[in-house]
Amino acid sequence: MRNRHLFTPLTLRGRTVRNRLWVAPMCQYSAEERDGMPTDWHLVHLGSFAHGGAGAVLTEATAVSPEGRISPQDLGLWNDALARIVDALHACGASAGVQLAHAGRKASTHRAWDDTRGSVALADGGWETVAPSAIAFPGLAEPRALDADGIRAVVDDFAAAATRAKDAGFDLVEVHAAHGYLLHEFLSPLSNHRTDAYGGSFDNRVRLLLEIVDAVRAAIGDDLILVVRFSATDWTDGGWTVDETVEAVRLVAAHGADLVDISSGGNVADARIPVGPGYQVPFAARIRAETGVPTAAVGMIDSAAQAEQILVTGQADVVLSGREMLRNPHFALRAARDLDADLSATPPQLTRGFA
């Protein structure tokens, strides 16, 4: 067996994750409608990744309030229903993570596989969406601009959800500030046209994110890992930039974040994104190099050798996998075999297949 970076444990906040190949949050649109409750689908779906050797398993974007859901079928954490899933992940040796999210102007939409596109009508169970400014995402309903009370309610919702995450036994909490959802909408000048303390300058546009990071850290205490997901760039002139992400990462780290998860895009419908293998890794590499903050890379990383190379070359501290995990929930065990790494975490029931 060889000492491979991908299968070296990572310790943050005194919590050790067994390896550095983690499962990225992936929307499932399979919760009980209207109440955000998980179903057996979530138990089996998420549990299969833990069973398959992943270091940490993160839930899909989990709404902090009913109006924060992307679709009526989204998972939510305004209830206390995720402890069973956490227990299942822990039983298989994986760390459990939850991504806390508010979809903002991209909320109240139909599921990806529905025949109908766009916003769900109020008569069909949809709801009024909110955003920093009353600017619609193309193809969706115009949102209502949040006032001061609305902003405070969002901060409170994140804090309450973080408390529930801690009570459920999660090891890490990720604040979703990417992909064109509410916090990213505040960060980007393309979606934030406010003239108050939450708009205009960089310091104003990051204000809500920092308030939420502070609130979540206070809610989860000092011993849970706090992650923030960023879209490093809007891929559009006049939008959120990599330079701004670097500075924002320094700020969230100073406010208690332990790791940043670097993706891109999502806030502009017609952005031209050069998608290809590992296309977002250079953003993670730059942010890690310039800030010194532990960083996770994500985006079309689908082989053991590719993931190992990212870590060996110092481009990131963690690799998050989405589509490859969907294709093969035992991707982590397969990667360990391909790299001739330690397979001691293999469930005995699977030893003949991976040893």
N, C-alpha and C positions, 0 to 999 in steps of 0.2 A: 504494500500500500504506500502511496505517496502523499506527502503533505500538500494539499491543494488549497489555494486561497478560497475557492468557492465553498469549501466544506470546513473552513475555520470558524469557530464560534465567534459571535460578536456580542460584546457586553456594553450596554448603555444603561445608565441609571442603576447599575447593580443587577440588571436583568440580562441573562445570557440567552441569546437566540442560537439554536444549535448549528445553523449554517447561514450562508449569505445569499441563498437562492430563495426569494420570497414570492408569494402569490400577489399579484397586483389586484386592486379592486376592479371588479367587472360587473356591470349592471346585469341583473337577471330578470327584472320586471315580473317577479313571481311571488310577491308578497300578497297577503290578504288585502283586497281592495279596501281603501278608505281608512284602515287602521294601522297599516305598515307592519303587521305581524309576520314573522317568518313562517315558512311552511316546511314540510319534510324535504322539499327540494333544496332549501338552503342547508339543511343538516347534512344531506348526502353530498351535495355539490362542494361545500366548503370542507367537510370532513374527508372527502376523497383526496384532497391536496395534502392534508396533514398525514393521512395514511400513506401517501406517496412520497413522504420524506421532505417536504418543504420546510424551510426554517421558520417562517412566519406566514400566516394566512390572514389576509385582510379582507374584510367584508366589502361588498359593493358600496357605492356611495349611499350612505345611510342618513336619511333626512333627519334634521334636528327638530322639525315641525311638520305638520301635514302640508302646509303650503310650500315647504321646501323640497317636496318630492319632484323628481323629473316626470314621473308618470303616476297615475293612481295606483299602480301595482308595485311601487318602490318600497323597499325596506325602510323602516323608521325607527328612531330611538327616542320617541316621546312616551314609550311604554317600557316594561321590564321583561322582555321576552327573549333575550339573547343568551342568557346564562347557560341554557342547555347546549347551545352551539359552542360556546367557550369551553365547556366541560369536555365536549367531544374532541375538540382540537387539542386540548391539553392531554387527554387520554392517549393520543397518538404521538405525543412528544413535541408538537409544534407550539410556537407562541401564537397568541391570538391578538389580532389587530382589528380595529374598527375605523373606517373612514367616515368622519362626520361632515355632512354637506348640506348646502342650501342651494337649490338650482336657480334661484333668482328669476330672471326673465326667460330662462329656458325650462321653467317648470310647467306642470299641467299639460304635458304633451302625450300623444299616443305612443304606445310601445313601438320599438323598432320594426317588429314584424307585422304590425297591424296594417290592414289595407288603407286605412285613413291616415293622413299625415297632418302635421301641424298641431295647433292647440286643441285640447279637449274642451268642448263647449260646456258652459255652466250647467246646462240642462242635462248633460251626460255625465256629470260628476266632476267636471273641471272646476277651476277656481281662478280668482284674480291673481296675477303674478306681480311680483315687486322687483325693483331694481334700483340702482343708484339714480338713474334718470329715466324718464319716460321715453325710452328708445327701444323699439322692438327689435328682436333678433329676426332676420329675414324669414318670413313664412310663419311667424308666431304672433300671438296677440300682443298688443302694446301693454307694457307693464305700468304699474303705478310707482312713481318715485317715492322712496321711503322718506318719511319725515323723521325728526329726532326721536320721537317715541318708537317708531318702527325700527330704527337702528338699534336702540337700546333693547328692544324685544328680541332681535336677532342675537345680540350678544348673550342675553339671558338664556335663549334657547340652546345655544352652543354649550354654555356652562352646565345647564340642566342635563343635556345629553351626555356630556363628559362625566358627570356624576354617576349617571346610570351605567356608563361604560365601566367605570371603576367598580361599581357595586356588582356588575355582572362578572368581573374577574378578568377583563381584558388586560393584556400586558402592554399594549401600545395603542395610542390614539393618534389618528392622522387628521389634520384639518385640511379640507379640500379647498385650495385657493387657485384652482386651475380650470382648464377646459371650458371657459366661458360661463361658469356658474357664478353665483352672487359675489363671492369675494374677489374673483378674477375680474368681474365687471367693475368693481370699485377700483381695482388697480389700473385698469386700462383707460387711457384718455378717449378711446374710441367708444366706450360705453358709459363713461362717467363724465358728464358735463355739468356737474354740480359747481356751485359758487360759494358753498359754505365750507366748514372745517373738514369735510370729507371729499372735497374735489379740488381740481386745479393742480397744485404743486404735488411733487412726489410725496412729500411728507404727509400731505392731506389724504392722498389716495391710498396710502398704506395704513392710515390711522385705524380703520375698522379691523383690518387683519391683526394688527398688534393688540387691539383691545380684546379680540377674540382669543388670541394666543395667551394673553395674560389671564383671561377668564377660565380658559380650559386648563392651563397649568395650575391655577388656584384650585380648581375643582378636582383634579386628579392627584394633587399632592406632588411630592418630590420623587416618588419611586416608580412612576409609570413613564414609559418612553413617549415623548411627544414628537410627532413628525408633521411637517408641513409640505403639501404638494403644490408645486408651482408649474404653470406654463411658462417656460423660459422666454418665449417670444410669441407675439401675435402673428408673426410672419407677414406683417402688413405695415407699410409706412405710416407713421404717426401713432402706432400702437405701443403696447408694453414691450420693452426691450430686454435683451440679455444683460446689458449694463444695469438696468433697474433691478433685475432679478438678483444680481450679485449683491447690490446694496440691500435689498429687502431680505436676503438670506442672512446677512450680517445682523440685521435688526431682529429677526425672529429668533436667532440664536441667542442674542443678548436678552431676549424676553423669555427664554426657557425652552426653546425647541432643541432637540437632540440630533435630529437628522432631517435632511430635506430630500424630497422625492421629485425629480426633475423630468417633467414632460414638456409639451408645447402645444400651442394652438387652441382652437375651440371657441374663440370669441368672435371670429369673423367667418361668415359663411363661405366666402369665395377666396380665402387665402390660398396661395399657391405654396404647397408644402412638399419638399423633395423627399417623399417617403422612400425608405430603403433600409436594408439591414443596419441596425444600430444608429439610425439617423439622428437620434436625440442624445446619444452618448457624449458627443463633444460639449454639449451644454453642461452636463453633469461634471465633466472633467474640468472645464474652465471654472465653474463655481467652486468645486472642491479645491482647486489650486489657489484661487484668489481669496477664499474665505477661511479655509481650514476647517469648515464645517463638514461632518460626515454626510455623505451624499449617496443617494440611490439612483441608478440608471434604469430606464425603461424604454421599450419601443423596438419591436422586431428583433429581439434577442432570443434566438430559438435553437441554439446548440450549446452543449457543454463547453466546447473549445472557445466559442465566442464569449460566453459569460466569464470563463476563467481568464481570458486575455484582458477583459475590461478591468478585472481586479488586479491582475499581475502588473499591469501598466499604470496602476494608480489612478484610473479614470473615475472610479467610484468605490464605495465601501460595500455596497449591496447591489444585487441585480434583482429587479422585479420582472416576473414573467406573467403574461396574460394569455395570449392566444396559444402559445405552446403548451401551457398548463391545461387549457381546454382540450387540446388535441390529445394530450397524454397526462392525466393527473399524477402519474408516477414519474414525471419528468426529472424530479430531483434524484430519485433512485437511479434512473437511467443515466443521468449525468455523472453520478458518483461512479458507476460502473465504467462509463466511457473514459473517465479521467483516472481510473485505477485509484480512487480515493477510498476513504474509510466507509464501509457499508454497515457499521455496527448498529446504525439506527434502523436498519431494515427489519420490518416486522417478521417474526419467524415464519409466519404463514406464507411470506413472499420470498423467502431466502432462495428457494430453488430457481426462481425466475431472475434474480438479480445478482446473486453471489457468483 
